[in-house]
Amino acid sequence: MTRPALEGLLFDGRTAAAAPVRVLIEEGSLLVTAPDGAVLHRRPLSGLQVSEPFASAPRQVTLPGGAVVEVADGAGLTTALAAAGRPATLVERLQQRWPAAAVSLLAAVALLWAGYVHGLPAAVRLIARSLPGDVERRLGEGALELLDGRLLRPSALPEAEQREAEERLAAAARLGAPGLRFQLVFRSAARGPGVNAFALPGGTIVLLDELVRRTGGDDRLVAVVGHELAHVSRHHATEALLRAAGVGAAASMLWGDFSGQAASVPAVLAMLAGSRAAEREADEEAVRFLAAAGRTARPMIEALCLLAAASAEQGDPRLPDLLSTHPDVGERLARLGAPEAACGAAAP
Ligand SMILES: [Zn+2]
């Protein structure tokens, strides 16, 4: 069956000139004819290369030898092809329907989002966990060096008090986290009371004087260190650093002059601000740590109460305090099976 011819322009692929032609479909072939009716091209419909159809755009048919014929009435060509038994492909038909296009777009966005939300953290976790111990320790040393110059001062705690805390914590760690490498360092906050502690990559746990002063004689310090040791064993600080600074920046901090880079200060602060998920994990781990070290969960609850009270005091706003960067204290207490009101009874 012959259908009415469509107007077209033939580009021969060698010159820029366009020649007016007619395009018609006849006996399973696409014919391109000159205005005088001479057949210029005859192509079987099967295997015909036609550009994507759009509602009101021309379509191009690719011909042998680099020639292209452009049909201004693209929709007419689509109809003619379909009538001749060459229906639009599934993709072409979907493209014509905006709900399908919208669904595809949403699916693509959802996929990208899932990749960003789940793929990136998973990749970062994998990198953080597979970094050699020496590399993590170097990152930790660099971070401490940087903090020492800016936010931290040497500890003012008497040597004996430091040794006593160290011995008690080491004894608890032998039971609660056997085999885990860590080292405690004592510092004071450059500003504010600093009832604080944090874990750096590679196992360095920084204990600030005021935390040790207020908890040194009891198991709340053991609970806080149990929490920090969980950050160490799960490489949370390295993970947070990679997330905040990116792998490239972390590498340049590692091999460049870490402490000399002012730009790395925000990265280090981000390193100390754990994610909510990491904090929950560390809280749960602290309770297990306490149990393995022969204690109840009570010191953890009391430590949270102390931190809640201390965060109300004016701390150094530049240092992420143990609480503000953590999930809400009420939520954390509830997870430990203690209502927030428990602080009233437990507070020192
Ligand atoms: Zn934490």
Boltz pocket constraint, residues with backbone or C-beta under 6 A from the ligand:
constraints:
  - pocket:
      binder: B
      contacts: [[A, 227], [A, 231], [A, 274], [A, 278], [A, 279], [A, 282], [A, 322], [A, 326]]
      max_distance: 6.0
